[in-house]
Amino acid sequence: MSRRGFTMLELVLSLAITVLVAAGVAAMLGGIATGIALGSDTRTGLLATAATHGRLTEDLAGIASILHRGPEGRKTVLWNGDLVPGGRVEPSEIRWLEFDPERGELVRSEIRFPEDWSPLDRAEHDRPVSGTIELDETLRRAGDAGILHREVLVDGLVDVVIGAAKLKPGTRELRVDLTFQLATGPLEATAIVSCHDLQPEAWRP
């Protein structure tokens, strides 16, 4: 008795069934992978949000005043308080909080004098700042002198908006809205830091 081979129609049907089964398996695996990615990004986002809030709250706690907010809230100048007695704003009492869009980083800059500097050297670079118009120039001079210390507070960002609201007399709220870039898309987070609202004497109208 002779054995018959597969006909062309049977081969085509078997191939079609194989393709359908393979497509179903691929779709299932793709769904599983997407679910894993979403879950991973969700965990990453939660961790980033918690870590960011903790870092900003710790780093910016005790700020005495918000001296100036730049356009669109990308840059804010903070006053640490009257650390050098006299009621004036010295460069060593200032912090610059700025978003670097090219690097995706929120950076805090402040002046730190070398330990071997004499009081005269410090006084030369710590002359009082009399108004907001001098803040950018103070930052530039510190950078040129090599005494500007920059630290990245948050990275992996696509946008930052820094705002402020007065809660009650003597108290102000610093709000930092951040947008992280995750594999599945942008994630928004907010850090709120309470600070004082002490106006430096020389800056009062």
C-alpha positions as CSV (number, residue, x, y, z in Angstrom):
1,M,0.0,0.0,0.0
2,S,1.5,3.3,-1.1
3,R,1.8,6.3,1.3
4,R,0.5,9.7,0.1
5,G,2.4,12.9,0.9
6,F,1.0,16.3,2.0
7,T,-0.9,18.2,-0.6
8,M,-0.1,21.9,-1.3
9,L,-3.4,22.9,0.4
10,E,-2.5,21.0,3.5
11,L,0.9,22.6,3.7
12,V,-0.5,26.1,3.3
13,L,-3.1,25.5,6.0
14,S,-0.5,24.1,8.4
15,L,1.7,27.1,7.8
16,A,-1.2,29.5,8.4
17,I,-2.0,27.8,11.6
18,T,1.6,27.9,12.8
19,V,1.8,31.6,12.0
20,L,-1.4,32.3,13.9
21,V,-0.2,30.4,16.9
22,A,3.2,32.2,16.8
23,A,1.5,35.6,16.5
24,G,-0.7,34.8,19.6
25,V,2.4,33.7,21.6
26,A,4.3,36.8,20.6
27,A,1.3,39.1,21.5
28,M,1.1,37.3,24.9
29,L,4.8,37.7,25.6
30,G,4.7,41.3,24.5
31,G,1.8,42.0,26.9
32,I,3.8,40.4,29.7
33,A,6.9,42.4,28.9
34,T,4.8,45.7,28.8
35,G,3.2,44.8,32.1
36,I,6.6,44.2,33.7
37,A,8.0,47.4,32.2
38,L,5.0,49.4,33.5
39,G,5.3,47.8,36.9
40,S,9.1,48.5,37.0
41,D,8.5,52.2,36.0
42,T,5.8,52.6,38.6
43,R,8.2,51.4,41.3
44,T,11.0,53.5,39.9
45,G,8.7,56.6,39.9
46,L,7.6,56.0,43.4
47,L,11.2,55.6,44.6
48,A,12.3,58.7,42.7
49,T,9.5,60.8,44.1
50,A,10.1,59.7,47.7
51,A,13.9,60.1,47.4
52,T,13.5,63.5,45.7
53,H,11.2,64.9,48.4
54,G,13.4,63.6,51.1
55,R,16.5,65.1,49.5
56,L,15.0,68.5,48.8
57,T,13.4,68.8,52.3
58,E,16.7,67.9,54.0
59,D,18.8,70.1,51.8
60,L,16.6,73.2,51.8
61,A,15.3,73.1,55.3
62,G,15.8,76.3,57.3
63,I,15.9,78.7,54.4
64,A,15.3,82.2,55.7
65,S,13.9,83.8,52.5
66,I,13.3,83.5,48.8
67,L,15.2,86.5,47.3
68,H,14.3,86.1,43.7
69,R,12.5,83.8,41.2
70,G,13.7,83.8,37.6
71,P,11.4,83.7,34.6
72,E,9.2,80.5,34.2
73,G,10.4,79.3,37.6
74,R,13.5,77.6,36.3
75,K,15.8,79.5,38.7
76,T,15.4,80.6,42.3
77,V,17.8,82.4,44.6
78,L,17.5,81.6,48.3
79,W,18.9,83.3,51.4
80,N,20.2,81.1,54.2
81,G,19.8,83.9,56.8
82,D,22.0,86.4,58.5
83,L,24.9,84.1,59.1
84,V,27.3,87.1,58.8
85,P,25.7,89.5,61.3
86,G,24.6,92.8,60.0
87,G,21.2,92.3,58.4
88,R,22.7,92.4,54.9
89,V,22.9,89.7,52.2
90,E,26.4,88.4,51.8
91,P,27.3,86.0,48.8
92,S,28.2,83.3,51.3
93,E,24.6,83.3,52.6
94,I,23.1,82.7,49.2
95,R,22.0,79.5,47.4
96,W,21.1,79.3,43.7
97,L,18.6,76.6,42.8
98,E,18.5,76.1,39.0
99,F,17.3,73.6,36.4
100,D,19.8,72.6,33.7
101,P,17.7,71.4,30.8
102,E,20.6,70.1,28.8
103,R,21.7,67.7,31.5
104,G,18.2,67.2,33.0
105,E,19.4,68.2,36.4
106,L,18.3,70.3,39.3
107,V,21.4,72.0,40.6
108,R,22.1,73.8,43.9
109,S,25.1,76.3,43.9
110,E,26.6,78.0,46.8
111,I,29.9,79.7,47.8
112,R,32.5,77.9,49.8
113,F,35.7,79.5,50.8
114,P,38.9,77.5,50.9
115,E,40.1,76.7,54.4
116,D,43.5,78.4,53.9
117,W,41.9,81.8,52.9
118,S,42.5,84.6,55.3
119,P,39.7,86.8,56.7
120,L,40.8,89.5,54.2
121,D,40.4,87.1,51.3
122,R,37.0,86.1,52.4
123,A,35.9,89.7,53.0
124,E,37.0,90.6,49.5
125,H,34.7,88.0,47.9
126,D,31.9,88.4,50.4
127,R,30.8,92.0,49.9
128,P,27.1,92.6,50.5
129,V,24.6,92.2,47.7
130,S,22.3,95.2,47.6
131,G,19.6,94.0,45.2
132,T,18.3,91.4,42.8
133,I,20.2,93.0,39.9
134,E,23.5,92.0,41.5
135,L,22.7,88.3,42.0
136,D,23.7,87.0,38.6
137,E,26.9,89.0,38.7
138,T,27.7,87.6,42.2
139,L,27.2,84.1,40.8
140,R,29.5,84.8,37.9
141,R,32.3,86.3,40.1
142,A,32.2,83.3,42.4
143,G,32.5,80.9,39.4
144,D,35.5,82.9,38.1
145,A,37.1,82.8,41.5
146,G,36.7,79.0,41.7
147,I,34.7,79.2,45.0
148,L,31.3,78.2,43.6
149,H,30.3,74.7,44.7
150,R,27.7,73.0,42.5
151,E,25.8,69.9,43.6
152,V,23.2,67.9,41.7
153,L,20.1,67.5,43.8
154,V,17.9,65.6,41.3
155,D,18.7,64.2,37.8
156,G,16.8,62.4,35.1
157,L,14.5,65.4,34.6
158,V,12.8,66.9,31.6
159,D,11.3,69.9,33.3
160,V,11.3,71.8,36.7
161,V,9.1,74.7,37.9
162,I,10.0,76.3,41.2
163,G,7.2,78.3,42.8
164,A,6.5,79.9,46.2
165,A,3.4,80.7,48.2
166,K,2.9,82.7,51.4
167,L,1.0,80.6,53.9
168,K,0.9,83.0,56.8
169,P,3.0,85.9,58.2
170,G,6.6,84.7,58.6
171,T,6.0,81.5,56.7
172,R,6.5,80.6,53.0
173,E,6.2,77.4,51.0
174,L,8.7,76.5,48.4
175,R,7.1,74.2,45.8
176,V,9.2,72.3,43.3
177,D,7.3,70.6,40.5
178,L,9.5,68.1,38.7
179,T,8.9,66.0,35.6
180,F,11.0,62.8,35.3
181,Q,11.7,61.0,32.1
182,L,11.0,57.3,32.4
183,A,11.0,54.5,29.8
184,T,7.2,54.6,29.6
185,G,6.9,58.4,29.5
186,P,7.1,61.4,31.7
187,L,6.2,61.2,35.4
188,E,5.3,64.3,37.5
189,A,6.2,64.8,41.1
190,T,6.1,67.6,43.6
191,A,8.3,68.4,46.6
192,I,7.1,71.1,49.1
193,V,9.5,72.7,51.5
194,S,8.5,75.0,54.3
195,C,10.8,78.0,54.8
196,H,10.8,81.3,56.7
197,D,9.8,84.6,55.1
198,L,12.4,86.9,56.6
199,Q,13.1,89.9,54.5
200,P,16.8,91.1,54.8
201,E,17.0,94.5,56.4
202,A,18.9,96.1,53.5
203,W,16.3,94.7,51.0
204,R,13.2,96.1,52.7
205,P,11.4,98.8,50.8
